[in-house]
Amino acid sequence: MDRQISTVIDAQKCIGCGRCVVTCPAQAFTLAAGKSVVSGQRCILCGHCLAVCLTGAVSVPAMGPGAGAVSMRGFALDRSSLAPGDFDAAHLARLMGSRRSCRDFAPQPVDRRLLEDLAAFGRLAPSASNYQPWAFTLLATRPAVERLVDEVATAFAAVNRLAQNPAARAVMALLGRRQLADYRRDYLESMILRVGLWRGRRVDRFFYGAPAAMIISAADEGGMPAADCLLAGQNVMLAAHALGLGSCFIGFAVSALARRPRAKAVLGLPAAETAHVVLALGYCRERFISQAGRLSRPVRWVEG
């Protein structure tokens, strides 16, 4: 991302309130002669200056319409800002609690406009230093998803053979790495079944018959590309529920893409990018009647 500042202040509109000076995390502004002026050299394109300006005096060409602005295909996007506390927290909690991982997809295809909107929701996620490193690869048809299933099955067939090899497990143990032994204990039986079902009868226990999928990937740039992609993925899953779709995070596919460079090439992912999120998407045949609880986990307080 080009961090060279390109912000423009319209001196005729600026009233010198200083809000942009205070809010800018890159300290790009100062007040001079009662007006805000651009004095810094760097910008993280967060848009805080735009969002706080009372008179519309600030413009950032790199963020304007047609230069990366987020838009939706399926509905009109309300661009007014919600202040903290202006949204119903009960509705938000209901959405979060109602979203569930779908493992029984209907064959009905997903409209491409819906998939584009889901990617747009992903782009609305926060990211470290506003780097926004993500790229969204949309698998819009069942045959495209099946190409990925083929690659996942091939990757785990190789892992299964390795996990069944006593010599390989012994070497890994000597190196102090327990991943292979843990995989053999926790996943081997299940993965042998999944690979066998796919290769023998084309029964999909990897993506559960999903007619569409999304890969969120990023090059190794910015502060935290993996966390950034995961944040975008959460946005996508919540948005999918709101738009009538089911979703499921497919961790096995993330692992397979990391193990098989060929799989990335098959899907058109650049070699320099790492897939951090893979989501199965489609219409869910399951109908959940109520929300489920959550495991009790520590909540720690630090004071003083």
C-alpha positions, 0 to 999 in steps of 0.5 A: 500500500502506498502510504505517501500522503495525498490528503487535500484540505480546502482552505475555503471550507476549513474552519480550523476546528482541529478535529483532524489534527487530534484524530489522525494516527499518523500526525499528518495535520497541524493548525496554522493561521487558524486553518488545518494544513497537511504537514506530515509525510505519511498516511495510513488511509484510515479516513478518520480525517474525513469522518470527523470533518464538520464542513467537508473540507478534507478529501483523500483522492485515494479513498474517493468513489471509484478509487476503492470505495466499498459498494454493495450490489444487492442493496443501497449502502447507507454511508451515514455513520453510526455513533457508539451506542446508536445500534441495538446491542441486543440485535447484534448479539442475536445475529452473532448468536444465531449464526451457525456453521452450516454442514449441509448445503443445498445445491442451489447456486449463489448469485454472484452479486451476493458473493460480491457483497460478501467480499465488500463486507469483508473489506469493511473489517479493521486491520492492523495500521489499516493496511487492508492486505486481504484479497478475496477469491470467489469460487462461484460454482460447484465445479470450482469448489470441487477443484478445491476439494480435489486439492484438499483430499490430495493434500490430506491423503499425503498427510495420512500416509505420513501419519501412518508411518512409524518411522516418520512419527519417531523422527518427528518426536525426536525433533520435539514436534508432536503435530504428527502424533497429535494428528494421528490421534485426533484426525487420522481416522476421520480424514481417511474416511473423508478422503475415501468418501470423496475419491470413491463416491464423490461424497463431500465431507470437506465442504459439505456440498457447498455451491460456493466458497471464498478464500481470503488471502494476503501477502506477508505485508503489514503488521498482522496479515493473518489476523486481518484476514480472520477479522474479514472472515468474521465479517463475511460469516455474519453478513452471510447470515444476514443475507440468508446464506450459511457459512462454514470455516474450512480449516482443513482447506487452509492447511491444504493450501499451505501444504500444496503450492500447486493448489494455489496455482490451480485456483489462481492465487499468487505464490506470494499470498497465504490463504488464511481463511477458507469459507464454504458458502451457500443456502443451508438445508438445516434449520436451527430453532434456537441459539446454543450456549458457549463454553465457560472460559476465563474472563480476567480483570487487571486493575490498579 
